Amino acid sequence: MTLERLRVTVTGDNGHTRIQVAGELDLDTRDSLIGAAHKALAPVRELEIDLSGVTFCDSSGVSGLIAVYRMAQESGKRIVVTNARAQVERTLTIAGVLPALTGEENWPLLES
């Protein structure tokens, strides 16, 4: 029996799509988020990534969120990360990416 460590649900209409993420966002699961975001970005102007269900996020999870941010910028679109739990918000703050991911700041493409 395998346990689902990350659940990604995509909903949307009228140019806005929401990705609801639940579980652990890390090296083993980040590609699920990146893949869902890649598909979801094509037809929309704005993508919301709701992290209210994320219980754990490490540096690989942060890297996945940055990859989504880059994809959005490269295609002239916007992403906004919302509803991060305190632990996840702290991780994003320590990494220095929270202002860009929440839309508080508009950063140029983040360098590799």
C-alpha positions in Angstrom: 0.0 0.0 0.0 1.4 3.4 -0.9 0.4 6.6 0.8 -0.4 9.7 -1.2 2.1 12.3 0.1 0.9 15.2 -2.0 -2.5 15.9 -3.5 -2.9 18.6 -6.2 -6.4 19.7 -7.2 -6.9 22.2 -10.1 -10.0 24.3 -10.5 -10.7 27.5 -12.3 -12.6 29.7 -14.7 -12.6 33.2 -16.3 -8.8 33.4 -16.7 -8.1 32.4 -13.1 -7.0 29.0 -12.0 -6.5 27.7 -8.4 -4.2 24.8 -7.5 -5.1 23.4 -4.1 -2.0 21.6 -2.6 -2.2 19.3 0.3 0.4 17.1 2.0 4.2 17.2 1.9 6.0 19.4 -0.7 9.5 18.0 -1.0 12.0 16.4 -3.5 9.7 13.4 -4.0 6.5 15.4 -4.6 7.5 18.8 -6.1 7.3 17.5 -9.7 3.6 16.9 -9.2 3.1 20.6 -8.4 5.3 21.7 -11.3 3.5 19.5 -13.8 0.0 20.7 -12.6 1.1 24.3 -12.8 2.6 23.8 -16.3 -0.7 22.5 -17.6 -2.8 25.1 -15.6 -0.8 28.1 -16.8 -1.4 27.7 -20.5 -5.0 29.0 -20.7 -5.0 31.6 -17.8 -3.6 35.0 -16.9 -3.3 34.3 -13.2 -2.6 31.1 -11.1 -3.3 30.9 -7.4 -1.4 28.2 -5.5 -3.3 27.5 -2.2 -0.9 25.9 0.3 -3.4 25.7 3.1 -3.2 21.9 3.1 0.6 21.7 2.9 2.0 20.3 6.2 5.7 20.2 5.3 7.8 22.1 2.8 11.6 21.7 2.5 14.1 23.4 0.2 13.1 21.2 -2.7 9.5 22.3 -2.3 10.7 25.9 -2.3 12.6 25.2 -5.4 9.5 23.7 -7.0 7.5 26.9 -6.2 10.3 29.0 -7.7 10.2 26.9 -10.8 6.5 27.6 -11.1 7.2 31.3 -10.5 9.7 31.3 -13.4 7.3 29.5 -15.7 4.7 32.1 -15.0 7.1 35.0 -15.6 8.4 33.5 -18.8 4.9 33.3 -20.2 3.8 36.7 -19.0 1.5 35.4 -16.4 1.2 35.8 -12.6 1.2 33.4 -9.7 0.2 34.1 -6.2 0.8 31.7 -3.3 -1.9 31.9 -0.7 -2.9 30.5 2.7 0.4 29.0 3.7 0.5 27.5 7.2 2.9 29.2 9.7 5.6 26.5 9.3 5.5 26.7 5.5 5.4 30.5 5.6 8.4 30.5 7.8 10.3 28.3 5.4 9.4 30.6 2.5 10.5 33.6 4.6 13.8 32.1 5.5 14.4 31.3 1.8 13.7 34.9 1.0 11.0 34.2 -1.6 7.8 34.9 0.3 7.3 38.5 -1.0 7.6 37.3 -4.6 5.4 34.3 -4.3 2.6 36.1 -2.5 2.6 39.0 -5.0 3.9 41.6 -2.5 6.9 42.2 -4.7 7.3 41.7 -8.4 10.7 40.3 -8.9 12.5 39.9 -12.2 13.2 36.3 -13.2 15.0 34.6 -10.3 18.4 33.6 -11.3 19.4 29.9 -11.2 
